[in-house]
Amino acid sequence: MEHISRYLTQEIKLSSYEDKLFKSDLMFDDHMLVWFISGETKIIQADRTFYFKTGDIFLIPRNQLATVINYPKDGQPHKTVVMHLSIERLKKFYEHIDTRGTPPPEQQIYRFSNHPLLASCLASLIPYFDVSGEFPESLAQLKITEAISILRTIDPKVDSVLAHFDAPGKIDLIGFMQRNFMFNMSLEKLGYLSGRSLSTFNRDFKKLFNTTPQKWLTDKRLELAYYHLSEKKLKPTEVYLEVGFEDLSHFSFSFKKKYGVSPTQLLVTR
């Protein structure tokens, strides 16, 4: 897989994927503002799926679990400009802005559908990727500040996301795991998102589910795959990535071990 990332700074990059697709399960530490130059992306969350294409712009807040699948399209690579909106940058931006009374953040992806102000801001970065030498920090700060200001102009409710700096609090573990089992995250990250240390996460999980997280996650992913294959008649190649497996052969082996037939055999017999 050919993946090229060119950085102006650690917070601003031009990303390009040349292969058929690239899939990853992600939880971003920063808010991510993304502008599509070419290609398509499918983002799968616990309760919804998003599709983005050339010209689209979206903001994915930090600390959200998602499966991201990037595709080249029409002979063009999957190419995006990505801007990280870090907590440190946002704290400086908001330090003199009164956000009292701002509602709690909504756990959603914000779509801006090729908005001309945002598109102009992000497109203005493109020529800088061909300039040799170090990109000035002062200019990076100006461009990031410009992007944040435009986001607030387009949608004032975005303050509830960008000005929210707290770590996740302790939440119901059963509900959290039932919503998010298909995301291939480390146990440390799952613990963090549920408001627990790794040791507390493992202890609470054992108490609630009477098994290990690894075994429970594999069983739940295979159960979801069985449903997609038997009821929705999807192909194994359409299923394995979305239920949390990284490799088709490993998925097929695990599926046959649990159900006695391979995913392909299940389709034939149904």
Short mmCIF file of the C-alpha atoms (twelve columns), coordinates in Angstrom:
data_MODEL
# 
_entry.id   MODEL 
# 
loop_
_atom_site.group_PDB 
_atom_site.id 
_atom_site.type_symbol 
_atom_site.label_atom_id 
_atom_site.label_alt_id 
_atom_site.label_comp_id 
_atom_site.label_asym_id 
_atom_site.label_seq_id 
_atom_site.Cartn_x 
_atom_site.Cartn_y 
_atom_site.Cartn_z 
_atom_site.pdbx_PDB_model_num 
ATOM 1   C CA . MET A 1   0.000   0.000   0.000   1 
ATOM 2   C CA . GLU A 2   1.372   3.373   -1.040  1 
ATOM 3   C CA . HIS A 3   0.659   5.990   1.620   1 
ATOM 4   C CA . ILE A 4   2.298   9.388   1.478   1 
ATOM 5   C CA . SER A 5   1.941   12.064  4.155   1 
ATOM 6   C CA . ARG A 6   3.581   15.443  3.682   1 
ATOM 7   C CA . TYR A 7   3.668   17.677  6.736   1 
ATOM 8   C CA . LEU A 8   3.801   21.442  6.939   1 
ATOM 9   C CA . THR A 9   3.804   21.028  10.721  1 
ATOM 10  C CA . GLN A 10  2.712   18.209  13.022  1 
ATOM 11  C CA . GLU A 11  -0.770  19.750  12.853  1 
ATOM 12  C CA . ILE A 12  -1.172  20.244  9.094   1 
ATOM 13  C CA . LYS A 13  -0.613  17.524  6.505   1 
ATOM 14  C CA . LEU A 14  -1.413  16.422  2.964   1 
ATOM 15  C CA . SER A 15  -2.315  12.715  2.988   1 
ATOM 16  C CA . SER A 16  -2.505  10.437  -0.066  1 
ATOM 17  C CA . TYR A 17  -3.405  6.731   -0.451  1 
ATOM 18  C CA . GLU A 18  -2.727  5.117   -3.829  1 
ATOM 19  C CA . ASP A 19  -3.882  1.532   -3.156  1 
ATOM 20  C CA . LYS A 20  -7.366  -0.027  -3.432  1 
ATOM 21  C CA . LEU A 21  -8.368  0.907   0.097   1 
ATOM 22  C CA . PHE A 22  -6.999  1.661   3.519   1 
ATOM 23  C CA . LYS A 23  -8.918  0.692   6.648   1 
ATOM 24  C CA . SER A 24  -8.208  1.577   10.245  1 
ATOM 25  C CA . ASP A 25  -10.048 1.753   13.541  1 
ATOM 26  C CA . LEU A 26  -9.282  5.105   15.080  1 
ATOM 27  C CA . MET A 27  -9.708  7.269   18.131  1 
ATOM 28  C CA . PHE A 28  -8.173  10.675  17.546  1 
ATOM 29  C CA . ASP A 29  -6.463  12.574  20.347  1 
ATOM 30  C CA . ASP A 30  -7.134  15.828  18.463  1 
ATOM 31  C CA . HIS A 31  -10.175 17.124  16.616  1 
ATOM 32  C CA . MET A 32  -9.596  16.493  12.914  1 
ATOM 33  C CA . LEU A 33  -10.703 18.899  10.173  1 
ATOM 34  C CA . VAL A 34  -10.532 17.140  6.786   1 
ATOM 35  C CA . TRP A 35  -10.977 18.460  3.244   1 
ATOM 36  C CA . PHE A 36  -11.267 15.965  0.362   1 
ATOM 37  C CA . ILE A 37  -9.277  16.693  -2.784  1 
ATOM 38  C CA . SER A 38  -10.037 13.314  -4.375  1 
ATOM 39  C CA . GLY A 39  -11.208 9.840   -3.430  1 
ATOM 40  C CA . GLU A 40  -13.907 8.629   -1.056  1 
ATOM 41  C CA . THR A 41  -14.122 7.729   2.626   1 
ATOM 42  C CA . LYS A 42  -16.568 5.624   4.590   1 
ATOM 43  C CA . ILE A 43  -16.682 6.296   8.342   1 
ATOM 44  C CA . ILE A 44  -18.537 3.790   10.490  1 
ATOM 45  C CA . GLN A 45  -19.548 4.670   14.032  1 
ATOM 46  C CA . ALA A 46  -21.627 2.703   16.526  1 
ATOM 47  C CA . ASP A 47  -24.959 4.143   15.404  1 
ATOM 48  C CA . ARG A 48  -24.376 5.659   11.964  1 
ATOM 49  C CA . THR A 49  -22.292 5.554   8.790   1 
ATOM 50  C CA . PHE A 50  -20.980 8.533   6.820   1 
ATOM 51  C CA . TYR A 51  -19.783 8.767   3.217   1 
ATOM 52  C CA . PHE A 52  -17.488 11.571  2.043   1 
ATOM 53  C CA . LYS A 53  -16.256 12.384  -1.459  1 
ATOM 54  C CA . THR A 54  -14.311 14.984  -3.433  1 
ATOM 55  C CA . GLY A 55  -14.962 18.493  -2.128  1 
ATOM 56  C CA . ASP A 56  -16.494 17.420  1.174   1 
ATOM 57  C CA . ILE A 57  -15.273 18.865  4.473   1 
ATOM 58  C CA . PHE A 58  -15.895 17.352  7.888   1 
ATOM 59  C CA . LEU A 59  -14.828 17.688  11.504  1 
ATOM 60  C CA . ILE A 60  -14.446 14.512  13.551  1 
ATOM 61  C CA . PRO A 61  -14.171 15.287  17.280  1 
ATOM 62  C CA . ARG A 62  -11.522 13.699  19.455  1 
ATOM 63  C CA . ASN A 63  -12.198 10.618  21.598  1 
ATOM 64  C CA . GLN A 64  -14.716 9.109   19.184  1 
ATOM 65  C CA . LEU A 65  -14.359 5.527   18.016  1 
ATOM 66  C CA . ALA A 66  -14.693 5.019   14.280  1 
ATOM 67  C CA . THR A 67  -13.775 2.645   11.493  1 
ATOM 68  C CA . VAL A 68  -12.360 4.654   8.593   1 
ATOM 69  C CA . ILE A 69  -12.113 3.130   5.114   1 
ATOM 70  C CA . ASN A 70  -10.387 5.263   2.440   1 
ATOM 71  C CA . TYR A 71  -10.792 4.524   -1.274  1 
ATOM 72  C CA . PRO A 72  -9.156  5.952   -4.409  1 
ATOM 73  C CA . LYS A 73  -11.785 6.939   -6.996  1 
ATOM 74  C CA . ASP A 74  -11.887 7.399   -10.785 1 
ATOM 75  C CA . GLY A 75  -8.179  6.748   -11.155 1 
ATOM 76  C CA . GLN A 76  -7.313  9.396   -8.571  1 
ATOM 77  C CA . PRO A 77  -5.695  8.694   -5.185  1 
ATOM 78  C CA . HIS A 78  -7.478  9.263   -1.910  1 
ATOM 79  C CA . LYS A 79  -6.055  12.691  -1.110  1 
ATOM 80  C CA . THR A 80  -6.946  15.011  1.750   1 
ATOM 81  C CA . VAL A 81  -5.722  18.048  3.600   1 
ATOM 82  C CA . VAL A 82  -5.916  17.332  7.334   1 
ATOM 83  C CA . MET A 83  -5.694  19.881  10.124  1 
ATOM 84  C CA . HIS A 84  -5.274  18.744  13.736  1 
ATOM 85  C CA . LEU A 85  -7.050  21.019  16.203  1 
ATOM 86  C CA . SER A 86  -5.170  20.169  19.377  1 
ATOM 87  C CA . ILE A 87  -6.303  20.848  22.920  1 
ATOM 88  C CA . GLU A 88  -3.309  23.137  23.428  1 
ATOM 89  C CA . ARG A 89  -4.197  25.273  20.388  1 
ATOM 90  C CA . LEU A 90  -7.866  25.421  21.341  1 
ATOM 91  C CA . LYS A 91  -7.180  26.413  24.936  1 
ATOM 92  C CA . LYS A 92  -5.165  29.388  23.681  1 
ATOM 93  C CA . PHE A 93  -7.904  30.318  21.213  1 
ATOM 94  C CA . TYR A 94  -10.682 30.180  23.814  1 
ATOM 95  C CA . GLU A 95  -8.835  31.666  26.775  1 
ATOM 96  C CA . HIS A 96  -10.509 35.074  26.301  1 
ATOM 97  C CA . ILE A 97  -13.855 33.786  24.964  1 
ATOM 98  C CA . ASP A 98  -16.765 33.269  27.353  1 
ATOM 99  C CA . THR A 99  -18.267 29.827  26.646  1 
ATOM 100 C CA . ARG A 100 -20.366 29.617  29.796  1 
ATOM 101 C CA . GLY A 101 -23.768 28.171  29.055  1 
ATOM 102 C CA . THR A 102 -22.458 26.163  26.118  1 
ATOM 103 C CA . PRO A 103 -24.378 22.856  25.976  1 
ATOM 104 C CA . PRO A 104 -22.574 19.517  26.433  1 
ATOM 105 C CA . PRO A 105 -20.823 18.300  23.267  1 
ATOM 106 C CA . GLU A 106 -22.746 16.055  20.894  1 
ATOM 107 C CA . GLN A 107 -20.923 12.880  19.914  1 
ATOM 108 C CA . GLN A 108 -21.196 13.328  16.166  1 
ATOM 109 C CA . ILE A 109 -19.247 14.121  13.024  1 
ATOM 110 C CA . TYR A 110 -19.864 17.624  11.699  1 
ATOM 111 C CA . ARG A 111 -20.276 17.901  7.937   1 
ATOM 112 C CA . PHE A 112 -19.711 21.175  6.073   1 
ATOM 113 C CA . SER A 113 -20.379 20.077  2.454   1 
ATOM 114 C CA . ASN A 114 -17.768 22.026  0.507   1 
ATOM 115 C CA . HIS A 115 -18.410 25.274  2.359   1 
ATOM 116 C CA . PRO A 116 -16.637 28.049  0.384   1 
ATOM 117 C CA . LEU A 117 -15.035 29.714  3.422   1 
ATOM 118 C CA . LEU A 118 -13.555 26.469  4.745   1 
ATOM 119 C CA . ALA A 119 -12.622 25.225  1.276   1 
ATOM 120 C CA . SER A 120 -10.786 28.492  0.560   1 
ATOM 121 C CA . CYS A 121 -8.943  28.332  3.889   1 
ATOM 122 C CA . LEU A 122 -7.775  24.754  3.392   1 
ATOM 123 C CA . ALA A 123 -7.060  25.099  -0.345  1 
ATOM 124 C CA . SER A 124 -4.742  28.007  0.440   1 
ATOM 125 C CA . LEU A 125 -2.433  25.522  2.161   1 
ATOM 126 C CA . ILE A 126 -1.789  23.447  -0.979  1 
ATOM 127 C CA . PRO A 127 1.018   25.612  -2.492  1 
ATOM 128 C CA . TYR A 128 2.970   25.520  0.775   1 
ATOM 129 C CA . PHE A 129 3.514   21.750  0.490   1 
ATOM 130 C CA . ASP A 130 5.827   22.384  -2.487  1 
ATOM 131 C CA . VAL A 131 7.920   25.013  -0.733  1 
ATOM 132 C CA . SER A 132 11.233  23.784  0.643   1 
ATOM 133 C CA . GLY A 133 12.363  24.668  4.123   1 
ATOM 134 C CA . GLU A 134 10.593  24.771  7.454   1 
ATOM 135 C CA . PHE A 135 7.049   26.120  7.505   1 
ATOM 136 C CA . PRO A 136 6.835   29.128  9.876   1 
ATOM 137 C CA . GLU A 137 5.073   28.362  13.152  1 
ATOM 138 C CA . SER A 138 3.513   31.827  13.142  1 
ATOM 139 C CA . LEU A 139 1.876   31.126  9.781   1 
ATOM 140 C CA . ALA A 140 0.633   27.719  10.934  1 
ATOM 141 C CA . GLN A 141 -0.964  29.375  13.941  1 
ATOM 142 C CA . LEU A 142 -2.661  31.933  11.697  1 
ATOM 143 C CA . LYS A 143 -4.101  29.249  9.401   1 
ATOM 144 C CA . ILE A 144 -5.376  27.148  12.304  1 
ATOM 145 C CA . THR A 145 -6.898  30.208  13.981  1 
ATOM 146 C CA . GLU A 146 -8.550  31.111  10.668  1 
ATOM 147 C CA . ALA A 147 -10.055 27.613  10.391  1 
ATOM 148 C CA . ILE A 148 -11.405 27.668  13.958  1 
ATOM 149 C CA . SER A 149 -12.918 31.132  13.423  1 
ATOM 150 C CA . ILE A 150 -14.635 29.960  10.226  1 
ATOM 151 C CA . LEU A 151 -16.025 26.869  11.969  1 
ATOM 152 C CA . ARG A 152 -17.532 29.067  14.693  1 
ATOM 153 C CA . THR A 153 -19.021 31.391  12.075  1 
ATOM 154 C CA . ILE A 154 -20.598 28.544  10.126  1 
ATOM 155 C CA . ASP A 155 -21.937 26.699  13.171  1 
ATOM 156 C CA . PRO A 156 -21.840 28.426  16.586  1 
ATOM 157 C CA . LYS A 157 -22.729 25.097  18.226  1 
ATOM 158 C CA . VAL A 158 -19.239 23.854  17.393  1 
ATOM 159 C CA . ASP A 159 -18.045 25.647  20.555  1 
ATOM 160 C CA . SER A 160 -19.585 22.815  22.567  1 
ATOM 161 C CA . VAL A 161 -17.003 20.491  20.977  1 
ATOM 162 C CA . LEU A 162 -13.950 22.665  20.504  1 
ATOM 163 C CA . ALA A 163 -14.117 24.332  23.937  1 
ATOM 164 C CA . HIS A 164 -14.679 21.047  25.803  1 
ATOM 165 C CA . PHE A 165 -11.384 19.950  27.354  1 
ATOM 166 C CA . ASP A 166 -12.394 17.324  29.937  1 
ATOM 167 C CA . ALA A 167 -11.297 13.686  29.790  1 
ATOM 168 C CA . PRO A 168 -14.080 11.084  29.464  1 
ATOM 169 C CA . GLY A 169 -15.874 10.314  32.719  1 
ATOM 170 C CA . LYS A 170 -16.786 6.873   34.027  1 
ATOM 171 C CA . ILE A 171 -19.767 5.494   32.122  1 
ATOM 172 C CA . ASP A 172 -21.872 2.337   31.949  1 
ATOM 173 C CA . LEU A 173 -19.490 -0.354  30.693  1 
ATOM 174 C CA . ILE A 174 -22.115 -2.769  29.374  1 
ATOM 175 C CA . GLY A 175 -23.748 -0.137  27.181  1 
ATOM 176 C CA . PHE A 176 -20.392 1.197   26.032  1 
ATOM 177 C CA . MET A 177 -19.111 -2.229  24.974  1 
ATOM 178 C CA . GLN A 178 -22.367 -3.210  23.263  1 
ATOM 179 C CA . ARG A 179 -22.146 -0.055  21.131  1 
ATOM 180 C CA . ASN A 180 -18.440 -0.238  20.332  1 
ATOM 181 C CA . PHE A 181 -17.315 -3.888  20.168  1 
ATOM 182 C CA . MET A 182 -16.652 -3.744  16.409  1 
ATOM 183 C CA . PHE A 183 -13.831 -1.202  16.779  1 
ATOM 184 C CA . ASN A 184 -10.395 -2.778  16.937  1 
ATOM 185 C CA . MET A 185 -9.000  -0.657  19.765  1 
ATOM 186 C CA . SER A 186 -6.511  -1.501  22.489  1 
ATOM 187 C CA . LEU A 187 -7.945  -2.309  25.908  1 
ATOM 188 C CA . GLU A 188 -6.124  0.745   27.253  1 
ATOM 189 C CA . LYS A 189 -8.075  3.014   24.902  1 
ATOM 190 C CA . LEU A 190 -11.369 1.275   25.615  1 
ATOM 191 C CA . GLY A 191 -10.686 1.736   29.308  1 
ATOM 192 C CA . TYR A 192 -9.864  5.420   28.816  1 
ATOM 193 C CA . LEU A 193 -13.037 6.097   26.830  1 
ATOM 194 C CA . SER A 194 -15.153 4.394   29.494  1 
ATOM 195 C CA . GLY A 195 -13.464 6.450   32.228  1 
ATOM 196 C CA . ARG A 196 -11.333 3.642   33.673  1 
ATOM 197 C CA . SER A 197 -7.710  2.637   34.094  1 
ATOM 198 C CA . LEU A 198 -6.712  -0.606  32.357  1 
ATOM 199 C CA . SER A 199 -6.762  -2.578  35.631  1 
ATOM 200 C CA . THR A 200 -10.203 -1.206  36.587  1 
ATOM 201 C CA . PHE A 201 -11.513 -1.874  33.080  1 
ATOM 202 C CA . ASN A 202 -10.393 -5.534  33.208  1 
ATOM 203 C CA . ARG A 203 -11.780 -5.989  36.718  1 
ATOM 204 C CA . ASP A 204 -15.150 -4.418  35.899  1 
ATOM 205 C CA . PHE A 205 -15.373 -6.331  32.615  1 
ATOM 206 C CA . LYS A 206 -14.782 -9.696  34.290  1 
ATOM 207 C CA . LYS A 207 -17.403 -8.904  36.912  1 
ATOM 208 C CA . LEU A 208 -20.035 -7.808  34.383  1 
ATOM 209 C CA . PHE A 209 -19.428 -10.237 31.507  1 
ATOM 210 C CA . ASN A 210 -17.866 -13.244 33.302  1 
ATOM 211 C CA . THR A 211 -15.213 -13.624 30.602  1 
ATOM 212 C CA . THR A 212 -12.152 -11.849 29.242  1 
ATOM 213 C CA . PRO A 213 -12.489 -8.787  26.968  1 
ATOM 214 C CA . GLN A 214 -10.603 -10.521 24.151  1 
ATOM 215 C CA . LYS A 215 -12.911 -13.551 24.061  1 
ATOM 216 C CA . TRP A 216 -16.068 -11.468 24.386  1 
ATOM 217 C CA . LEU A 217 -14.996 -9.121  21.601  1 
ATOM 218 C CA . THR A 218 -14.217 -11.973 19.203  1 
ATOM 219 C CA . ASP A 219 -17.561 -13.681 19.910  1 
ATOM 220 C CA . LYS A 220 -19.553 -10.457 19.431  1 
ATOM 221 C CA . ARG A 221 -17.798 -9.666  16.151  1 
ATOM 222 C CA . LEU A 222 -18.456 -13.155 14.820  1 
ATOM 223 C CA . GLU A 223 -22.116 -12.955 15.860  1 
ATOM 224 C CA . LEU A 224 -22.492 -9.692  13.956  1 
ATOM 225 C CA . ALA A 225 -20.744 -11.215 10.945  1 
ATOM 226 C CA . TYR A 226 -23.121 -14.198 11.041  1 
ATOM 227 C CA . TYR A 227 -26.091 -11.808 10.962  1 
ATOM 228 C CA . HIS A 228 -24.707 -9.867  7.998   1 
ATOM 229 C CA . LEU A 229 -23.983 -13.055 6.068   1 
ATOM 230 C CA . SER A 230 -27.161 -14.984 6.849   1 
ATOM 231 C CA . GLU A 231 -29.756 -12.189 6.941   1 
ATOM 232 C CA . LYS A 232 -28.345 -9.436  4.733   1 
ATOM 233 C CA . LYS A 233 -26.630 -11.835 2.308   1 
ATOM 234 C CA . LEU A 234 -23.442 -9.798  2.284   1 
ATOM 235 C CA . LYS A 235 -20.197 -11.286 1.000   1 
ATOM 236 C CA . PRO A 236 -17.355 -12.114 3.439   1 
ATOM 237 C CA . THR A 237 -15.237 -9.396  1.787   1 
ATOM 238 C CA . GLU A 238 -17.993 -6.877  2.601   1 
ATOM 239 C CA . VAL A 239 -18.242 -7.989  6.220   1 
ATOM 240 C CA . TYR A 240 -14.913 -8.740  7.844   1 
ATOM 241 C CA . LEU A 241 -13.540 -5.184  7.990   1 
ATOM 242 C CA . GLU A 242 -16.748 -3.676  9.362   1 
ATOM 243 C CA . VAL A 243 -17.088 -6.156  12.224  1 
ATOM 244 C CA . GLY A 244 -13.574 -5.568  13.527  1 
ATOM 245 C CA . PHE A 245 -11.285 -8.081  11.767  1 
ATOM 246 C CA . GLU A 246 -8.133  -6.935  9.989   1 
ATOM 247 C CA . ASP A 247 -7.480  -10.025 7.859   1 
ATOM 248 C CA . LEU A 248 -9.939  -12.038 5.723   1 
ATOM 249 C CA . SER A 249 -8.224  -15.391 6.283   1 
ATOM 250 C CA . HIS A 250 -8.151  -14.908 10.059  1 
ATOM 251 C CA . PHE A 251 -11.831 -13.953 9.958   1 
ATOM 252 C CA . SER A 252 -12.706 -17.082 7.948   1 
ATOM 253 C CA . PHE A 253 -10.693 -19.321 10.301  1 
ATOM 254 C CA . SER A 254 -12.330 -17.862 13.423  1 
ATOM 255 C CA . PHE A 255 -15.798 -18.011 11.869  1 
ATOM 256 C CA . LYS A 256 -15.473 -21.694 10.928  1 
ATOM 257 C CA . LYS A 257 -14.094 -22.520 14.377  1 
ATOM 258 C CA . LYS A 258 -17.171 -20.994 16.018  1 
ATOM 259 C CA . TYR A 259 -19.922 -22.046 13.596  1 
ATOM 260 C CA . GLY A 260 -18.526 -25.158 11.903  1 
ATOM 261 C CA . VAL A 261 -18.779 -23.694 8.408   1 
ATOM 262 C CA . SER A 262 -16.798 -21.040 6.576   1 
ATOM 263 C CA . PRO A 263 -18.443 -17.697 5.740   1 
ATOM 264 C CA . THR A 264 -18.597 -18.697 2.061   1 
ATOM 265 C CA . GLN A 265 -20.211 -22.065 2.912   1 
ATOM 266 C CA . LEU A 266 -22.816 -20.294 5.021   1 
ATOM 267 C CA . LEU A 267 -23.830 -18.146 2.048   1 
ATOM 268 C CA . VAL A 268 -24.185 -21.219 -0.173  1 
ATOM 269 C CA . THR A 269 -26.402 -23.081 2.295   1 
ATOM 270 C CA . ARG A 270 -28.725 -20.123 2.936   1 
# 
